[in-house]
């Protein structure tokens, strides 16, 4: 059986002062679940807890990958 679907509220915050465009994905009132950087036309997401790296072609895909990883492995 699969888990019952639930909504996860997230905030996407742009991080200023970095060499590459960078965003932090945060679950409000909890913690950062990862950081996304745009490097060489691809988006590299680094998970917060395990520092696993996920690559995607768009920012939206990268955010979804981080959320899926969080829901499956870190929650």
C-alpha positions in Angstrom: 0.0 0.0 0.0 1.2 3.5 -0.7 1.2 6.3 1.8 -1.8 8.6 2.0 -1.1 11.8 0.0 -0.5 14.9 2.0 0.3 18.5 1.2 3.7 19.9 2.1 3.9 23.7 2.3 7.3 25.0 1.1 9.1 28.3 0.7 11.6 28.9 -2.1 14.1 31.6 -1.1 16.7 33.1 -3.4 20.1 33.2 -1.8 22.0 36.4 -2.7 25.8 36.8 -2.9 26.6 33.4 -4.4 28.6 32.8 -7.5 25.8 30.8 -9.2 22.0 31.5 -9.0 21.0 29.7 -5.8 17.7 28.9 -4.0 17.0 27.4 -0.6 13.9 25.1 -0.3 12.4 25.4 3.2 9.5 23.8 5.0 8.0 26.6 7.1 8.5 26.3 10.9 10.7 23.2 10.4 14.0 23.3 8.4 15.8 23.7 5.1 15.4 20.6 3.1 17.9 21.5 0.4 19.7 24.0 -1.8 19.4 24.3 -5.5 22.1 25.9 -7.7 22.1 26.6 -11.4 25.4 25.3 -12.8 26.2 25.1 -16.6 22.5 25.2 -17.6 21.4 22.5 -15.2 20.0 22.6 -11.7 21.8 20.8 -9.0 19.9 20.1 -5.8 21.7 19.1 -2.7 19.6 17.5 0.1 19.9 19.1 3.5 20.2 16.0 5.7 22.3 13.5 3.6 24.0 15.9 1.1 22.8 13.7 -1.8 22.9 15.4 -5.2 20.1 15.4 -7.7 20.2 17.0 -11.2 17.3 18.4 -13.2 16.7 20.5 -16.3 14.4 23.0 -14.7 14.0 24.7 -11.4 10.5 23.3 -11.0 11.7 19.8 -11.6 14.5 20.3 -9.1 12.1 21.5 -6.5 9.9 18.5 -7.1 12.9 16.2 -6.8 13.9 17.6 -3.5 10.3 17.3 -2.1 10.0 13.7 -3.3 13.4 12.8 -1.8 12.4 14.5 1.5 9.1 12.7 1.6 10.7 9.3 0.9 14.0 9.4 2.8 14.2 12.2 5.4 10.7 12.8 6.8 
